[in-house]
Amino acid sequence: MPIDEGVIKFDASQFVETAALDDASISEINPIRCTLYEKKLIGEYRDLNIGYGNISQRMRQPSQFSGVLSNVKPNPLQAQFIISGTQTGYLDTLTGRHYTCVASVDLQGNTLQCQGPIMASSESLTHGAIYLCNDTINAVIHIHNKTIWQGMLKDKLKHTPSHIPYGTFEMAQAVQLVVAKQSYGSLAMAGHEDGVMFYGESLQTAFSLCMDMFERYTAS
Ligand SMILES: [Zn+2]
């Protein structure tokens, strides 16, 4: 089974490499990422050496524009977020060295501006697309879980079409169609095996939606 995962498909040439992010920038996101890792919703396909799953938080608080990110200009019209770095899924504990900042995204141009100690996750464009739908969305979680993914598709819950692969402009467009103007929700990516997205006004909301699906499909 080919797994289409982890390969960066956007233009990453505008990456500005810095030292680690401040602890203040990741104080909310890191504990939730840790729990998702413990539940194997973020992790690694060991046999393939490919990490999966990622998490992001919109930059709203002044404390997030600190340290190596203090030169990032807040732009409420853009999708600006802190996201786990590419190929970090295998790590049980992340630090400021494993998160990075996406300062802007251009969905149509398939480019994003990234600044931090590590390149942004390969699914950053999809995160950006969700933030651009509604400015009350402040967190996005992308997990992999076969049981949840299959269950959501079987139950015809919200999903993107099966012919659309992850990390592309087509996926960004498809996700925006599903999210529309909602401030929170979940969707399965039929064309991205095991892939599910959750988003909400806060990290806690997105995480709760994720745990609801986890209990619904994996508890029995
Ligand atoms: Zn994925």
Boltz pocket constraint, residues with backbone or C-beta under 6 A from the ligand:
constraints:
  - pocket:
      binder: B
      contacts: [[A, 4], [A, 5], [A, 52], [A, 53], [A, 123], [A, 142], [A, 143], [A, 144], [A, 166], [A, 192], [A, 193], [A, 195]]
      max_distance: 6.0
